[in-house]
Amino acid sequence: MKRICLLAALFASLSQQAIADDSVRSFYAGKTMELIVSAGAGAGYDSYARILARHFPRYLPGSPTIIVKQMDGAGGLTATNYLAGVAPKDGSVFATVNNPIPYLPLLGETKARYDSKTLNWIGSMASEVGLLVSTRASGVDSIEKAISTGMTVAATGAGSGSYFNARVLNRFIGTKLKIVAGYQTATQGLLAMERGEVDGFPALMWSTLNHTKPDWLVGDKIYILGQLALKPHPKLPNVPLVSQFVANEADRQALQVAFAPLAAARPFVAPPNVPIERVNALRAAFMATLDDADFRKDLERERLETFGSMSGEELTELIAQVYKTPADVLANVAALSKD
């Protein structure tokens, strides 16, 4: 009888799954989906989205057509607020958003009109690793020297990622980074390094270094002092995580909050209240696409990678963990993002 009951339960489960699959296939067949990008054309978010859109339909039941649409503005808030409040809640629209987006409501951003815990996170295509770097001419060849003697670093203005990360390092690691703000773009900040105007940059993204400055990775161009990340990049085995230099558990938690956006650097998300079977189908198609050989070839041609990619379930869990951070720790991090 036990075997009969187990078989009956198995057949019932398979039958329900088949019904769900048929429902998803019926919905997406012949459908035109929208993939919204919360950054401008040509940006890293846009590049990842367009490559995903090229291969993703093969793995989604019904094989819909995907149209990529730009909706940049307010650091991704425009697109995310649209997704939460206006976009159809049927699974026909999803988005890739700026990686701080999941945490802005937690840090007190009043323009964030969404609840990150009710959005349906599809996954992240890659992690990002920020790098504290210095010029060889500066003589600052270790984090210890950045702590003991300090250095000047370029930043793109109060509120920017480079400005925020420099303040994070000063507050929680004890570095003495003198921030030279006012550069319009990170590219201008890197040029300032080359011209000798500053000693370094507080959070040069690994993808930027690998994509636009590969010559800096060879010869005597720069020192890479530390990694701003929750886990180290495999191509930088001898570069320490800056979290190794924190003094206490509260500071370690603060770095987890500060670096969570980098851990899931290319997040994809669907609106709230999408039927669960469609959310599951989107998540499954996302992970299958990341394993697709042609998809990976397209990424390689663009010098992009999927190091640290996350499933929807993993991304949802990361966001949930950050939202459990004690209020006093959150307040310390939030203060560093203000002018």
N, C-alpha and C positions, 0 to 999 in steps of 0.2 A: 504493500500500500504506500510505503514511503517513496519507493521508486516511482510509482505511478503518479503520486502527488508532485514529485520533483519534475518529472517529465511534463506534466500538465502545466506547471508553473513556467517551465522553460518555453514550451510552445506558446503560452499566453504572452510571455515577454517578447518572443520573436515576432509574434503576430502584431503586437502593439508597435514594435519598432518598424515593421514593414508598413503599417498604416501611417506612421509618422513620416517615413521616408517618401511614401507616395504623396502625402500631403505637401511636403516640402517641394518635391519635384513638380507637382501640379502648380504650386504657387510661382516658382521661379521660371518655369518653361515659357519662353517667349518674352520674358520680362526684361526691361531695361533698368538696371540699378544705377544709383549715383554713389560714387566714392568721393567724398568731400575732403579737400586738403586744406588745412588751416594755415598754410604758408604759401608764399608766392611761387610762381612757376620757376622751375629750375633749382629750387632749394632742395636740400636733402630729403625732406619729407615728401616733396613732389616726385623726386626720382624713385624713391622706394614705392610710392603709391602706384605710379604708372607701370613699373615692372610687375608689381603684384597683380594689377588689373589685367595685364596681358595673359597671365597664366591661371589666375584664380577661378575663372568660370568653368574650367575643365573639371574641377573638383567639387563644385557645388551642384547638387541635383537640379536638373532642368537647364543647366549651362546658360545662364542669362548673359546678356550683354552688359558691360560695365562702362559707364561714362565717368571720367575724372573731371571734377569741377573745383576750381579755386574759390576759397572763401576766407582769405586772409584778413587779419585785423585784430587789434587788441591782444596780440600774443596768443591767439587761438581761442579767445573767449567768444568772439563773434560766431565762429563755427560751432563751438560746443553749446552755447546758449541756443542756437538754432536747432541743433540736434535734439536737445532736451525738450524744447518748447514748441517747435513748429514742424519739424520733419515728420514724415509718416512713421508710425510706430509698428510697421508691418514687416520689417526686415529688408525693405527695398532700398534703404539708405544707410550707409555707414561712413565712417570718417577716420582719417588719421589726424591727430591733434598734437600740438606742441607738448612736449613731455612734462612740463610743470603742471599742466591742466588738471590732472587728478587731485592735486594737493592744494590748489589755490583756495577752495572754500575752507579748508582746514586752517590755512594761514591767514584767514581774515579778509580775503579779496571780496569786496562787496559787489563787484560787477559780475561775479560768478553766479549765474542764476540756474544752477544745476546741482544735483546731489550725485557725487562720484560713486556712491555706494549703490545707487539704483541704475546707473548706466550699465550697459552690457559690454564688458571688455572682451574683445575678440582675440587679442594677443599683441605682442610686440615683436617687430621684425629683427630688432637688434638692441644690444646694450651699447652704451657709449662710455668711453673712459676719458675723463679730463686729465690733462697733464700739466703739472707745474714745471715750466721749462725756463732755462736761463741761457744767455749767450756764453760762449767760452771766454770772451773778453771780460765778463763780469767777475770771473773768479769764484762765483758761487756754484760749487759742484756737488752740493748735498743739501738735504733738508736741514741738517744740523747747522749749516752755515746760514741758510735762510732764516733760521731761528736766532742764531747768535749775532750775526752781523746785518741781516736784512738785505733787501734789494728793491729797486724800483721796478714796477710792472705796469704795462699798458692795460687800460680798460676802456670799454665803450660807453661809459656814463653810468651814473647812479641808476640802480634798478636792473641793469643788464646782467647777463650771466657771468661775465668776466669780473665785474665789480662785486657781485654777490659772492662769488667763489673766493676772491681775494680776501674779503672780510671774513668768510668762514674759516679760511686758513689762519688768519691772524687771531681770531677769537678762540678757536678750538684746538689748534695745533701749536700756536705760539709763535708763528712766523712774524717777522717784522717787514711786511711788504708795504712799501710806500706806493700808493695807487696814483698813477698819472692818468686821470680820466679825461674824456673829451674826444677820443678817437671815434669816428663815425661808425666804423666797422671793425671786426676782428682782423680783417686783412690789413687795414691801416695800422693796427696795433702790432702785427707781425712785421710790417715794413719798418715800424719804429725800432723794433729790435735789430733789424738788419742795419739800420742807419746809426745805431748806437745811442739812440735817444733814451732808451730804457734798458734795463738788465734782463727783463724776461716777460713772460705772459703767465697769468695765474691759472688758466684752465684751457689750454690748447687741446681741442678734441683730437683724439687719436685718428678719427676718420679724416679730419681736415689735414692733419700732418701727413697721413699716408696718401691722401688724394692729391693735395695741392703742393706739399713741400717734401716730396720723397727724398730730395737731395739732402735735407736736414738729417735724415736717418743714417747717413754715411759720412765719414770724414769727421772733421773737427768743427762742426757748426754749432751744436747746442749741447747742453746737459739736460737730461730728463731726470728731474729730482724726485718726483713722486706721482702716484696715480690717485686721482680723485674718483673713487669708484667703490662699490660694495664688494667686488671681487676683481682680481687682477686680470689684465689681458694676457693671454698665453704668449703673445709675441714680445712681451716685456718682462721676462722672468726675473731680471735683476733690478727692477725698479720697484721700490717699496710702496705699499698702500699708505697714504697719509694717515689713515686711521690707526696705524701702528704707533703713532706719536701722541695719541690722546692721553689725558691724565686720569680720566675717571669714566664711570659707566654713563653718567648723564651726557658727557661730551660725545661718547660713542653713539648714543641714541640720537643726538643732534646731527651727527654726520650721516646717520642712516636716513634721516628726514631730508637733509640737504642733498644727498646723492641719489635718493630714490628716483628722481626724474631721469638721471643718467642710466640707472639700472634697467629701466624700460624706456629706452630713448626713442623708439618708433612705435608708439601705441596706436592701435586701431580699436574703434569703439562703435557700438550701435546704440540707438536711442533706448530709453527705458520702455518697459511694457511690450517688447517684441515677443511673440510666442516662443516659448522655450525650445520647441523643436527646430525653429529657424535659427535661433541663437546657437544651438548645438551644431547645426549644419554649417553655419558661418565659421565657427571655431574649428571644426574638423577640416573644412576646406582650406582654412588659413594654414594649419599645420601641414597638410598634405602639399600645399604649394611650396612651403619652405623646403621640402625634401625633393622637389622636382628638379631634375638635372638641367633642363633648359632654363628654368628660372635662375638657377645658380650661375649658369653661364652668362646670363644677362647681367647679373649683379657683378660678376668678375670683370666684365667689360667696362663697367662704370666704377671699378675699384671700390665697390661697396661690399659689406659682409653681413653675416647673420650671427656673429659672436654674441652670446648671451640672449638669444631670442627666447621668448616666453609664450606659453600657451595662454588662452584666455583665463583658465583656472589659476595659473601661476600669477598672472598679472593681477587678477582680482584679489588673491591672497596677499600679495605685496602691498596693495593699496589698503587693504583691511588692517595689516600690521602697522602701517604708518599712522593710520587713524587711531590706533591705540596708544600712541606716544603721549606721555604725561604732558599736561598743559603748560607747565613751567618750561619744559624743554622746547615745546613748540613756540612759545613766546620768544625765547632766545633766538631761534632760527628766523622767525618772522621779522624780528627787529632788524636783522641784517639785510633783509630785502627792501627795507625802506630807505629813503634818502637820508 
